[in-house]
Each structure stands twice: as structure tokens, then as C-alpha cells.
Amino acid sequence: MERLKNAPRVCIIGSGPAGLCCAVRLCERGYSPVIIERGGSVEERELATRAFFSERRLDEECNVQFGEGGAGTFSDGKLNTQTKDGFNRDVLEIFVRFGAPEEILYLNKPHIGSDKLKTVLRNIRSYVESCGGKFLFNCKFTGFTQKDGALTSVSYEGSGGSGELAVCAAVLAVGHSARDTFRMLHANGAAMEPRDFAVGVRVEHLAQSISFAQYGDFAGLLPAADYKLVSHAHERTVFTFCMCPGGVVIPAASERGGVVVNGMSDFARDGVNSNSALMVQMRRGDFGEGLFDGMEFQRRLERAAFVAGGGDYRAPCQLFGDFATDKVSQRFGVVRPTYAAGVNFASLAEVLPPVAVGALKVAVPDMARRLRGFDSSDSLLTGVESRFSSPVRILRGADRQSVTIKNLYPCGEGSGYSGGITSSAADGIRTAEFLYELHKSECGH
């Protein structure tokens, strides 16, 4: 692969899939990027999340959302995507190169598993550092300077240190939960627009029940089954997302006083339960037309879930049979919750917007027509799943730069240009290649 001599300094803000794959490709092209990450290394994240899961002690800067690997670190490492990006294959090859199972190159629905993904992240870090790159963990991107409308330096601060870094380009790969960063960028002139998104709950069934519904008598001979369901029975589309066979529901909050749920499974996918996000499409009129109205809407749902859960990061939980009949559950059936911080029986109708409640009541029985038992009365709903996608988009042009700030390259899921690990990582690679071609012509290569 052709490399650039005397490559200029590029900063990458965020070390999720977009940021890391951008860093790898830049290193392959001769750069030594600096990666600024508000959270900790994957080792630090393991300690922080363990404390949150077991003791409900939330670190707002190092958690399931923030830190090395981004939110995808705690998600199962699913690599299936509906996009046709030409760099999707490059993403898979990068992951295999750094320790992912080789089978992801040929499986229809590849996944790495959250356990194996952590090794991949450590290996990528070692490679970037061996190429002269540097990771600044526990350092939050706090601002930047401009000259003639172009970014010339970035500022950071945190427990890992503070400083200002002169750069020729900053790749913005902050993820979908960097709410304070979105506000800072807007205040400094970055053009943005609100986006529609979805909210919902996590639904849990016994893994063996899902496998039997999918495989019949072969269920015991095959790996835990997955599913992907969509319902148009209600005027709002309802769909499953980020399905975790043999997985667990995890606490995914990044702000004090809010409860957020997500799903995760290890490579073996051998847990007792299977879970999936069960999402309802929201519209701009549900939360307002202002730039940050969607973000505040998400926050209100998370705070309502915190209160309903008992005010200590337990999550509100309800059996589907009780949810469908407007009853607060009193005891579990055959499905037991996997949410590590504990659950509290509550009415999810007091957490979710009314239109989402109505849509779920109609959609779950409709989905059961395609997946038998999906509407079982003792399946569990745990809320709230609010971080499906970024509520804003940072506008970029055909040159991949911010339309209002030159040298700033919005990238990945947090900037509103991808969704999921593979498409975000591919967007990062494409940004790296664009920078290489730009600098190659500028440097006369």
C-alpha cells in the first residue's frame, strides 16, 4: 500500500469503530495519528463498567458509551450491515488481522463477541502506537481554534491531562452519546441538523424458546438462533435491532440520573436468555423542531426510567402480558432478567411516550405471527432503549469536511452518517483515504 512521506498531523476524536479503523488506515498510509478519547482504555472500561453493573457507581466519562472501542465494545460485535460500502470487506479484514475469528470473513451474519472484541482493540492500539501514533485516554475534546474558517488546533482536558494540539485535520468520530460535544460544536459554528430516531425497550425470551421457534427439532443441534422482525401493524413502524442470542441486557447510562439499556453477548452466545432492542420509530413532531429537542427528549425518557426503576440505576421491568393489560408485574415467570444492576417492577407506560406504548402493544402480537412465542406473556420488557442513533447530524460536504469549518471531518455514527459497527468503521476508512489523497496532492506525491 502506498504511503505518504512526512505525513502531516491528523487528530482523531473518539476511538469507536470509525475512529479506530480510520487510525489503522492512516497508519497504513504513513501517518502517526493522535487519538483523543474521553473514556479510558478497554482495561479501564472493564473496571468502570464492573463497578457500575455490580455497585451502581456510574463514571460519566468512562462507561458503556465512552472509552476505547466505543459503544460497540459492549454489544456482541455484530458486523452485519445493510450498506453496500466498498470498504466493508476492509473492515472485516482489519478485525481478523487484529485477532477476530476468521469466520467473520465468510459468515452471513458475522459477529466477534464482546469478549474477543477486547483483544482486537488492544491489538489495534499496539499497532497504532508502533506506527508512532498516540492515544490520549481520559481526555475530552473541549474546543478548537480556527483561522480563516479552518480548524487549526484542538483542545482537550480530563483526568488524563489537558492541552492543545496543532493539527492539519481533525476527524470527528465521537459516537451518538456525546451530547455535551454536540452543544460545544454548535456553539462554535458547526452546522448541524436534527434527526429522527427510534426509542423502545429490550425484550428477553429464553434462548431455547427462540431457537425452537426458529429451528424446531434441530434447536439443540445448532447455535442460539437470532431473528429480525418488523411490524407495520401500527401507524408507527416497530422493529427489532441489535439482537443478542444467548446474551444479556446491560446498563448503558452515561449521565447521572438516567437509565439506559443495551444488549451484549459473548462469542459463544451460550447464555440462558436472548434479547433484542424493540424499537418504535419517532417523528420530529414527537419531540420538537429545535436542534437539540430530540436529545432532550431522549434524556427525559432516561430520567423517567431512572425514577421508575427506583432511583438507583435499577431498570424498570414489566412482563409483556402485564404490559399489554396495563398491570404492574408482581413476579417473574420462566424468563428471569439479566440486567446486571437489578430491575424494579414498574409500568413502562409511565416511561415511554404514549405512541410507543400503543405501537408496542399492537406490534408484538403481530411479530408473533412470524416468530411463534414472541408475544409470550412472561417475556420481559426492560427500559429504556434510547441510544439507537444520534439525534443530530453534523453536516458535511462532498469533500467530507464540515460545511462550515474546514479541516473538521465528521465521521461515523455520532455525526449521523452511519449506524452500527461495520458502516461506522467503513466511514472511518473512507475518511482516511480521502485525507491521504488530499495530502498526497498537496505534498506533490
N, C-alpha and C positions, 0 to 999 in steps of 0.2 A: 504494500500500500504506500502510495506516495506521501512523503512527509514534508512539512514546511520547515525551513531553516529559520532560526531566530524568530520563532512564532511569538506574537505579542501576548500580553497577559489577558486571559479571559477569566472572569469570575462566574461561578455557577451558584445561584442562591437556591438551596434546597437539595437534599440528597435522596429524593424518592426515585422511582424508576426513570423519569425523564431526566433528572439531574445526573444520575449515575451513568446512564447509557450515553448521555451527552459527554460526560467526562471521559469515559472509555474511548469513544471515537475521537475526541480531541487528542487524547494521549497517542492514539494510533497515528494521528496526523502531525505529531511533532510538538504539540502544546504541553504545557505543565499547568493545568487549571488549578485555581483555588476554589474550594467548595465551602461555602458558608452555610452552616446548618444550626438552626436554633435549638434543636434537641441534641441528645447525646449519641454516642456510638451505639452499635447494637448491643454491646455488653452492658452499657449503662442503661439502655432502654429495658433490657431484661430485668434488671434490678428495680427500676422505677415502676414498671408495669406489675411486677410481682407484689410490690408494696401496695399498689392501688387495688389489685384484684383481691388480695387477702386481708388488707388492713384498711382499705378505702382511703388511703393517703394519696391525693392527686398532686402530681407535679405538673403544673400548667405548661411547662416548656419541654418536658421530656415524657412522652406518653405514647399511646397507640397512634396518635395522629402525627406527632413531631419526633424526628430523630432519624438516624441512618436507615434508609430503605423506605421511608415514608409510611403511609398508612398500609401499603401493600405488604409490609413485613408481617403484619398480624392479620392475614386474610386467606391463607391457603396457597398463595402464589399462583392463582389461576391465570393462565396465559391464553385462553381462547378469546377471540375478538371478532367482531363483525366488520371491522375495517379491512380494506384491501391495500394498505400501505406497503409499498415495495420494501420497506425496511423491517417488516415483521419477522422475516426469516433471520435477519441480522440480530434481532433481539433474542430469539431462541438460541442462536449460535453463541452469543455473548454469555448467556446464562449457563449453557453447557460448558463452555470454556472455563468458567469460574466455579464449576462444581455442581451444577444442576444435573439431574438424571438425564442421560442421553435420549431416553424415550420421549422427551418433550419435542424432539425433532420430527417425530412421525405420528404421535397420538393425535386423534381428532380433537380431544379436549384435554390438552396438556396442563399439568399443574406441578409445582415444585414441592409444595408443603411448607408451612411456616417454619418447621424445624430445620429443613435443609436450606431454606432461603437465607437463614442467618449465616451459614457457612459461605454461601455465594457472596453475600455482602462483605464479609471480612476479606475474601479473596480479591474482590474488586478494589477495595480500599488499598490493599497491599500493592496491587498493580499500579494504581494511580500514583501512589507515593513513590514507587520505584521509578516512575517516569518524571519525577520532580514535582508532581502535584502535591497539594496540601489540603487537608481537611481542618476546618475551624469549627469544631463541635461546641455546642452550648454557646453559640454566638448568633444573636438575632439580627437580621438585616433591618436597620433602623432608618436609613436615609441615603441620599446620594447627592452629588453635586453635578451641575450642568454648566456647559459653556456653549453658547450659541445654539441652544436647544438639543445638545448632545450630552449624554451621560459621560462623565469623566472619572468619577470615583464613587465607591460605595462605602457606607459606614456600617459598623456592626458593634454590638455590645452584648454582654451577658456574663455568666459565671466563667465562661471560657476565655474572657478577655474582651477588649474593645479596641477599636482602631478605625482607620480609614485606608482604603486600598485603591490606588490608581489603576484603572483598567481601560482597555480598549473596547470591551463589550461585557455586558452582564446578562447572563441567561437566567431568566426568572422562572424557577420551577418549584414554587412554594407549596403546592398542594391545595386542596379545596377547603382547608380549615384555617388558613392564615388570615383571619378576619381583621386583626389589627394591621397587618401588612397591606391588605386591600385599602383600608382607610388612609394609611400613610401615602400610598401610591396616588390615590385620588387627590389628596391634599397637595401633592407635588406635581400635579398636571398630567398624570397618566390617564388617557381616555379609556373609559370603561362603559359597559352597559349591563343592565340586569338580565338574568337568565331564568327561564322556567326550570323547575326541578321536581323531584318527587319526594314524598315522605311516607313513612309507614312503620312497620314493626318487623321483628324477627319471628318466624313461625318454626316451631320444633315438633318433629314427629320421631318415633322410634325409627332408627335406621333400617331395622329389619322389615318394618311395615312398608317403607318406601321401596326397598329392594323387592319385596314380594309383589307389590303393585306393579313394578316395572318388569320383573323377570319371572314371576310366577314360581314354579317348582325349581327353577335354576338359581333362585336367590342365594342359597347357601354356597353356591359354587363360584360366584362372581363377586368382584369388589362392590363396596357400597354404591348403590345407584344414585344418580343425580336426576334432576328434572329442570325444565324451563317452561314456565306457564305464563300465558297472557289471557286476560279476560276483558271482553268488551261488553259484558252484560249490563254494566252501569254506564252512565254517560261519561264517567272518568275511566280511563284505561288503568287497569291494575295488572301488575306483572311481578314475577319473581326475579331476583337478582342476587348474584354472588352466593350461589347455592353451595353449601359446605357439607358434603356427605360425611357421615361419621365425625362431625365436628362439634364445636361448642359456640355458644353465644358469649361475646366478651364485652366488658366495659370499655367504651371508646371515647369517653369525655376528654375534652382539652380545656374546659373552662370550669371554674368553681361554681357550684350551684346548678349544674346541668347534668342530665343523664343522657348518654348516647349509647346505642348498642350497635354491634357489628358481629360478623361471623368469622370463624377461623377453623381450620383443620390441619393436621399434620400430614405428612406424605402418605402414611399408611391408611388414613381415613378409617380408622377402626373404632371410633367412639360409639357409644350406645345410641346417641341421637344424631339426626341430621337436621340441618336448619337452613333457612333461606331468608333473605330480605323479601318482604311482601309490601310492594310499593304502590302508592297511588299518585298519579300524575297531578301536580298542582298547576294552576294557571296564574298569570300575573294579577288578575283581579282578586285572587285569594289573599294576597299579601300586600298589594300596593304597587304603584308605578315608580317609586323612588329607587335610586340606585342600590341602596342598602336595605330596602324593605324586605327583600327575601331573606337576607342574612338575619335580620332581627326576627323575622317570622320563625326561622329555624331555632333561634335562641329561645324564643318564648315557649316553643314545644319542649325543648330540652329542660327548661326550668320547671314547666308543668310536670314533666316526668320525674324530676328530682323530688318535687313535693309529694307526688302520688306514691313514689317509692319509699317515702319515709324520711326524706331529707338527709340521707347519709350515703348516697350513691347506690343504694339498692335500686333495682329497676321495677317499675310497675308491671305486673304479670296477670294474665287472665286466660282461663281455658276458653277455647273457641266457642264451645257450647254455651258458656255463660255470656261471652261477649255478644253472641248472636241474639240472646234473650235479655240483655241488659241487666245481668246479675253480677255482683262481685263474687268471684270464686271463693270457696271455703276450703277446698282440699284438692290435692293433685290426683290425677288418675294414673294410668300406666306410664305417662311421659313425665319425667322429672326434669326440672330446669337445670341448665348447665352454666348459667350466668354466674361467674365466679364471685362477684361482690354481693350476691344474695338478691332475692326478689321479695316483693311485697304484693299481696293480692290487692288489686285496685281496679277501678273502672277505667279502661283505656279511652272511653268516650269523654273523660274529663281531661285527657291529654291531647288527643288527636283532633284536628278540625272536623266539624260535623260531616262535611262532604266526604272525607276519608273514611269515617266510621260507616257511613251509608254504603260507600263503594265496596269496602271490605266485606260487609255482610252479604252483599249480592255476589261478589266475585269468588269468594272461597267455595261455595257450593257449585258455582259454575266451573271452576277449575277441577273440582272433584269428578266431574263428568269425564275428564281426560286422565285424571290420576286418582284411582279409587282410594278412598280413605283420607284424602287431603282435608276434607271437612270434618274429620272425626272430632267428637265433642271434647275429648281430653287432650287434643293437641294444644300447644301453648303459644300464646302471643306475648311477646315481651317488647316493651317500647322504651325509647322511641328511636327509630332509624331515620336520622335527619341529615346525614352527611353523604347522601347519594352522589351529589355532584356539586360543583362550585356554583354559588348563587350569582356570580358575576363573571363577565368576560373582559379581559384586558385586551383592548383592540390592537391588532397588529396588521400590517400591510403585506403586500406580496413579497416584500423583502424581509419578512418575518420580524421586523422591528416594530416597536410601539409606534402607532401613527402620530404620536405627539412627542415622543422622547427618543431620539436616535441613540443607537448603541444599547438599547434595552430590548431584550428578546424574550417576550412572553412565551412560555412553553409548557406543555403538559396539561394535566387535569385542572390544576389550580387556576390556570389562566383561561380556562374554558375551551380548550382546543382538543381534548381527548377525554376518554373515560376508561379506566382500568389500566392494568399494568402494561400490557403489550402496546396499546395505542399510545400511551404516555411515553414509554421508552422509545418507540419509533419516532415520536415527535422530537424527542431529545437528540436522537441520532441525526435526523434531518436538519435540525438547527446547527449541530456541529459541522455537518458537511457544508452548509451554507456559509458558515464563518470561514471554513477552510478555503472555499472557492473565492470568497471576498478577499481574504488576506493574501491568497496566492497571487491574485491580480495586482493588489496594492504593493506587494513586495517584489513584483516583477518575476515571479517563478513561472 
